[in-house]
């Protein structure tokens, strides 16, 4: 019997929590194949990719999250982080600004915004 999508997701999240992002990608990729439109799976997989420096793949996951939920402040922030790592600071800054406008009280989001005049 195969694992449920939910148990794969939970296994991936547990690996992330234990600092094992490479192992998390295995379970989360399986979960994503089964439920490609689940933003929660995409977010966890994006985080795992980011932590193992697979920034282009993380970027793809966070872009898909924003297709599914355009006003997700964390997805904008995380996409900005990926874009920074990929050498696209101006585009990253735009996502930091969006994240900050969606959650105005966040110091983390605000701290990332640069004056790129």
N, CA, C and O of each residue as an XYZ file, in Angstrom:
468
protein
N       0.845     -1.196      0.000
C       0.000      0.000      0.000
C       0.881      1.248      0.000
O       1.857      1.326      0.747
N       0.540      2.204     -0.825
C       1.350      3.418     -0.899
C       0.909      4.425      0.158
O      -0.217      4.391      0.654
N       1.832      5.315      0.481
C       1.539      6.347      1.482
C       0.533      7.348      0.929
O       0.479      7.596     -0.275
N      -0.254      7.911      1.820
C      -1.190      8.956      1.398
C      -0.411     10.231      1.082
O       0.710     10.429      1.550
N      -1.023     11.073      0.293
C      -0.396     12.350     -0.043
C      -0.133     13.146      1.230
O       0.919     13.767      1.381
N      -1.097     13.120      2.141
C      -0.948     13.856      3.396
C       0.241     13.321      4.200
O       1.004     14.105      4.764
N       0.405     12.004      4.258
C       1.530     11.463      5.033
C       2.868     11.796      4.373
O       3.865     12.014      5.061
N       2.887     11.835      3.035
C       4.113     12.266      2.343
C       4.437     13.723      2.689
O       5.587     14.071      2.957
N       3.404     14.563      2.678
C       3.572     15.977      3.037
C       4.098     16.106      4.464
O       5.030     16.867      4.724
N       3.492     15.355      5.389
C       3.919     15.415      6.795
C       5.350     14.910      6.966
O       6.114     15.455      7.762
N       5.707     13.871      6.220
C       7.075     13.348      6.279
C       8.056     14.419      5.786
O       9.099     14.641      6.400
N       7.713     15.077      4.678
C       8.566     16.146      4.163
C       8.731     17.277      5.160
O       9.842     17.764      5.372
N       7.624     17.700      5.779
C       7.684     18.774      6.782
C       8.542     18.355      7.976
O       9.295     19.167      8.513
N       8.432     17.101      8.389
C       9.231     16.605      9.516
C      10.724     16.631      9.169
O      11.550     17.005     10.002
N      11.066     16.235      7.948
C      12.466     16.290      7.519
C      12.970     17.738      7.530
O      14.093     18.002      7.959
N      12.146     18.667      7.062
C      12.536     20.084      7.093
C      12.794     20.543      8.522
O      13.784     21.217      8.806
N      11.891     20.168      9.406
C      12.001     20.580     10.813
C      13.277     20.034     11.446
O      13.881     20.683     12.301
N      13.685     18.836     11.022
C      14.904     18.221     11.563
C      16.158     18.665     10.826
O      17.245     18.152     11.091
N      16.019     19.628      9.890
C      17.196     20.130      9.184
C      17.698     19.196      8.098
O      18.893     19.154      7.808
N      16.772     18.441      7.494
C      17.132     17.491      6.450
C      16.382     17.833      5.153
O      15.521     17.072      4.713
N      16.717     18.991      4.540
C      15.958     19.433      3.368
C      16.096     18.524      2.149
O      15.142     18.393      1.383
N      17.236     17.900      1.948
C      17.396     17.012      0.785
C      16.433     15.827      0.903
O      15.802     15.438     -0.080
N      16.322     15.257      2.101
C      15.397     14.147      2.319
C      13.951     14.622      2.167
O      13.095     13.877      1.691
N      13.685     15.857      2.572
C      12.336     16.407      2.459
C      11.884     16.467      1.008
O      10.713     16.237      0.706
N      12.816     16.777      0.111
C      12.420     16.910     -1.301
C      11.860     15.597     -1.858
O      10.974     15.623     -2.712
N      12.354     14.473     -1.398
C      11.899     13.179     -1.921
C      10.403     12.996     -1.649
O       9.632     12.714     -2.567
N      10.004     13.154     -0.405
C       8.592     12.983     -0.042
C       7.731     14.084     -0.653
O       6.627     13.822     -1.131
N       8.235     15.309     -0.636
C       7.440     16.434     -1.136
C       7.265     16.390     -2.653
O       6.216     16.788     -3.159
N       8.266     15.917     -3.382
C       8.118     15.774     -4.832
C       7.055     14.730     -5.171
O       6.287     14.898     -6.118
N       7.018     13.643     -4.382
C       5.973     12.627     -4.592
C       4.594     13.224     -4.311
O       3.644     12.992     -5.059
N       4.496     13.985     -3.235
C       3.218     14.613     -2.881
C       2.790     15.600     -3.966
O       1.610     15.668     -4.312
N       3.740     16.361     -4.504
C       3.436     17.350     -5.550
C       2.919     16.664     -6.815
O       2.010     17.177     -7.468
N       3.485     15.523     -7.163
C       3.013     14.801     -8.346
C       1.537     14.438     -8.207
O       0.784     14.469     -9.181
N       1.136     14.095     -6.987
C      -0.247     13.702     -6.742
C      -1.192     14.904     -6.650
O      -2.335     14.843     -7.103
N      -0.708     15.973     -6.068
C      -1.556     17.158     -5.870
C      -0.786     18.421     -6.254
O      -0.341     19.169     -5.384
N      -0.630     18.655     -7.560
C       0.188     19.779     -8.024
C      -0.387     21.165     -7.701
O       0.330     22.163     -7.780
N      -1.646     21.232     -7.348
C      -2.253     22.534     -7.047
C      -2.400     22.803     -5.556
O      -3.182     23.666     -5.157
N      -1.673     22.088     -4.746
C      -1.696     22.320     -3.296
C      -0.574     23.293     -2.931
O       0.605     22.941     -2.971
N      -0.949     24.496     -2.582
C       0.043     25.530     -2.247
C       0.915     25.116     -1.065
O       2.103     25.436     -1.039
N       0.348     24.411     -0.086
C       1.127     24.019      1.099
C       2.272     23.077      0.719
O       3.367     23.172      1.272
N       2.019     22.182     -0.211
C       3.073     21.270     -0.672
C       4.133     22.064     -1.434
O       5.332     21.869     -1.234
N       3.678     22.957     -2.304
C       4.607     23.792     -3.084
C       5.487     24.642     -2.171
O       6.685     24.784     -2.412
N       4.886     25.207     -1.122
C       5.658     26.037     -0.195
C       6.747     25.216      0.488
O       7.907     25.627      0.521
N       6.382     24.071      1.026
C       7.365     23.228      1.718
C       8.470     22.781      0.769
O       9.643     22.762      1.141
N       8.096     22.420     -0.458
C       9.098     21.991     -1.434
C      10.000     23.160     -1.824
O      11.208     22.983     -1.980
N       9.430     24.340     -1.980
C      10.231     25.527     -2.280
C      11.247     25.810     -1.183
O      12.401     26.139     -1.460
N      10.813     25.680      0.051
C      11.719     25.890      1.198
C      12.846     24.857      1.167
O      14.012     25.196      1.368
N      12.491     23.604      0.917
C      13.509     22.546      0.869
C      14.523     22.829     -0.244
O      15.731     22.744     -0.022
N      14.033     23.163     -1.436
C      14.945     23.485     -2.536
C      15.851     24.665     -2.166
O      17.054     24.635     -2.422
N      15.269     25.691     -1.568
C      16.052     26.870     -1.195
C      17.184     26.479     -0.236
O      18.321     26.926     -0.388
N      16.861     25.655      0.729
C      17.863     25.270      1.739
C      18.990     24.422      1.179
O      20.072     24.369      1.763
N      18.753     23.756      0.055
C      19.847     22.980     -0.556
C      20.413     23.715     -1.779
O      21.070     23.125     -2.637
N      20.137     25.007     -1.825
C      20.708     25.909     -2.836
C      20.265     25.594     -4.263
O      20.982     25.886     -5.220
N      19.094     25.004     -4.401
C      18.510     24.777     -5.727
C      17.530     25.931     -5.976
O      16.313     25.746     -6.000
N      18.100     27.119     -6.158
C      17.316     28.357     -6.180
C      16.358     28.456     -7.360
O      15.251     28.973     -7.205
N      16.753     27.977     -8.527
C      15.863     28.051     -9.695
C      14.627     27.178     -9.477
O      13.520     27.559     -9.855
N      14.820     26.014     -8.869
C      13.674     25.145     -8.591
C      12.798     25.740     -7.496
O      11.572     25.648     -7.559
N      13.419     26.347     -6.501
C      12.653     27.018     -5.454
C      11.842     28.160     -6.058
O      10.670     28.345     -5.729
N      12.481     28.923     -6.946
C      11.782     30.024     -7.621
C      10.531     29.512     -8.335
O       9.466     30.123     -8.253
N      10.668     28.405     -9.022
C       9.544     27.823     -9.753
C       8.394     27.451     -8.816
O       7.228     27.677     -9.138
N       8.726     26.884     -7.661
C       7.681     26.503     -6.696
C       6.961     27.740     -6.153
O       5.736     27.741     -6.031
N       7.711     28.784     -5.831
C       7.079     29.982     -5.273
C       6.279     30.734     -6.339
O       5.261     31.348     -6.022
N       6.723     30.694     -7.591
C       5.921     31.301     -8.669
C       4.592     30.556     -8.829
O       3.545     31.172     -9.030
N       4.648     29.227     -8.736
C       3.415     28.440     -8.832
C       2.498     28.752     -7.649
O       1.281     28.850     -7.808
N       3.086     28.907     -6.471
C       2.281     29.289     -5.300
C       1.531     30.587     -5.565
O       0.360     30.723     -5.211
N       2.218     31.540     -6.191
C       1.585     32.836     -6.459
C       0.507     32.731     -7.539
O      -0.434     33.524     -7.546
N       0.630     31.768     -8.447
C      -0.468     31.516     -9.386
C      -1.687     31.014     -8.618
O      -2.820     31.392     -8.915
N      -1.441     30.161     -7.633
C      -2.529     29.574     -6.845
C      -3.092     30.556     -5.826
O      -4.291     30.543     -5.549
N      -2.242     31.401     -5.271
C      -2.646     32.345     -4.216
C      -1.862     33.645     -4.388
O      -0.843     33.844     -3.726
N      -2.330     34.537     -5.275
C      -1.574     35.756     -5.626
C      -1.302     36.717     -4.458
O      -0.393     37.542     -4.547
N      -2.053     36.625     -3.397
C      -1.837     37.551     -2.273
C      -1.157     36.863     -1.085
O      -1.286     37.322      0.050
N      -0.447     35.784     -1.334
C       0.285     35.093     -0.274
C       1.571     35.873      0.010
O       2.509     35.848     -0.787
N       1.605     36.558      1.139
C       2.756     37.414      1.463
C       4.046     36.600      1.558
O       5.087     37.043      1.075
N       3.994     35.418      2.173
C       5.206     34.626      2.319
C       5.739     34.176      0.951
O       6.952     34.153      0.742
N       4.859     33.826      0.033
C       5.308     33.394     -1.297
C       6.040     34.531     -2.010
O       7.041     34.301     -2.687
N       5.538     35.756     -1.856
C       6.239     36.904     -2.454
C       7.621     37.073     -1.813
O       8.615     37.275     -2.510
N       7.671     36.990     -0.501
C       8.939     37.131      0.222
C       9.932     36.034     -0.209
O      11.088     36.315     -0.525
N       9.453     34.782     -0.214
C      10.329     33.654     -0.549
C      10.801     33.743     -1.999
O      11.954     33.436     -2.301
N       9.910     34.163     -2.892
C      10.313     34.343     -4.284
C      11.386     35.426     -4.377
O      12.348     35.292     -5.133
N      11.218     36.487     -3.613
C      12.235     37.534     -3.573
C      13.589     36.997     -3.133
O      14.621     37.351     -3.703
N      13.580     36.150     -2.127
C      14.839     35.551     -1.654
C      15.504     34.729     -2.756
O      16.717     34.810     -2.952
N      14.702     33.937     -3.477
C      15.245     33.134     -4.581
C      15.839     34.032     -5.657
O      16.938     33.788     -6.154
N      15.098     35.070     -6.007
C      15.557     35.978     -7.062
C      16.847     36.680     -6.657
O      17.726     36.897     -7.491
N      16.964     37.037     -5.378
C      18.218     37.614     -4.881
C      19.373     36.639     -5.116
O      20.430     37.025     -5.615
N      19.163     35.388     -4.755
C      20.212     34.375     -4.898
C      20.559     34.137     -6.363
O      21.682     33.751     -6.685
N      19.594     34.367     -7.246
C      19.810     34.161     -8.675
C      20.319     35.416     -9.384
O      20.420     35.444    -10.610
N      20.640     36.455     -8.606
C      21.217     37.667     -9.177
C      20.214     38.588     -9.851
O      20.549     39.285    -10.809
N      18.984     38.591     -9.351
C      17.936     39.457     -9.914
C      17.392     40.381     -8.824
O      16.223     40.274     -8.453
N      18.232     41.293     -8.304
C      17.834     42.094     -7.145
C      16.652     43.031     -7.385
O      15.848     43.242     -6.478
N      16.529     43.595     -8.584
C      15.418     44.524     -8.832
C      14.080     43.788     -8.791
O      13.115     44.268     -8.196
N      14.035     42.617     -9.429
C      12.799     41.827     -9.400
C      12.512     41.345     -7.974
O      11.364     41.332     -7.529
N      13.568     40.952     -7.274
C      13.414     40.519     -5.880
C      12.813     41.636     -5.042
O      11.908     41.403     -4.240
N      13.313     42.834     -5.227
C      12.848     43.982     -4.448
C      11.347     44.211     -4.641
O      10.638     44.549     -3.693
N      10.875     44.026     -5.862
C       9.449     44.180     -6.125
C       8.614     43.206     -5.308
O       7.546     43.558     -4.807
N       9.105     41.987     -5.177
C       8.374     40.985     -4.386
C       8.470     41.282     -2.888
O       7.518     41.035     -2.148
N       9.610     41.809     -2.439
C       9.712     42.210     -1.034
C       8.705     43.321     -0.726
O       8.070     43.326      0.329
N       8.571     44.262     -1.668
C       7.612     45.361     -1.468
C       6.181     44.838     -1.426
O       5.377     45.271     -0.601
N       5.869     43.904     -2.320
C       4.530     43.309     -2.307
C       4.283     42.563     -0.999
O       3.221     42.703     -0.393
N       5.256     41.775     -0.567
C       5.112     41.030      0.690
C       4.867     41.991      1.842
O       3.997     41.762      2.682
N       5.637     43.062      1.875
C       5.512     44.047      2.949
C       4.163     44.754      2.908
O       3.584     45.047      3.954
N       3.656     45.032      1.703
C       2.354     45.700      1.616
C       1.216     44.749      2.008
O       0.174     45.191      2.491
N       1.420     43.453      1.801
C       0.399     42.473      2.183
C       0.429     42.172      3.679
O      -0.587     41.788      4.258
N       1.589     42.346      4.300
C       1.714     42.152      5.745
C       2.581     43.295      6.285
O       3.774     43.120      6.531
N       1.959     44.466      6.464
C       2.711     45.683      6.805
C       3.525     45.606      8.096
O       4.521     46.318      8.221
N       3.147     44.789      9.033
C       3.870     44.746     10.305
C       5.123     43.898     10.300
O       5.833     43.850     11.305
N       5.416     43.228      9.200
C       6.546     42.302      9.193
C       7.878     43.028      9.046
O       8.157     43.653      8.023
N       8.683     42.931     10.081
C      10.018     43.533     10.033
C      10.934     42.786      9.077
O      11.792     43.391      8.434
N      10.750     41.455      8.981
C      11.582     40.659      8.061
C      11.389     41.125      6.626
O      12.355     41.294      5.882
N      10.136     41.330      6.245
C       9.856     41.765      4.876
C      10.395     43.166      4.648
O      11.054     43.434      3.644
N      10.113     44.048      5.582
C      10.534     45.449      5.462
C      12.051     45.558      5.372
O      12.578     46.371      4.613
N      12.742     44.739      6.144
C      14.207     44.795      6.192
C      14.856     44.422      4.851
O      15.990     44.821      4.583
N      14.161     43.678      4.028
C      14.713     43.248      2.742
C      14.587     44.294      1.657
O      15.313     44.240      0.665
N      13.673     45.254      1.822
C      13.429     46.252      0.777
C      14.636     47.190      0.676
O      15.127     47.722      1.672
N      15.093     47.369     -0.566
C      16.210     48.277     -0.819
C      15.744     49.437     -1.666
O      14.758     49.345     -2.398
N      16.465     50.517     -1.553
C      16.177     51.669     -2.400
C      16.973     51.500     -3.683
O      18.165     51.802     -3.738
N      16.291     51.010     -4.717
C      16.961     50.749     -5.990
C      16.467     51.780     -7.002
O      15.688     51.467     -7.902
N      16.929     52.993     -6.839
C      16.466     54.072     -7.718
C      17.229     54.098     -9.019
O      16.964     54.945     -9.872
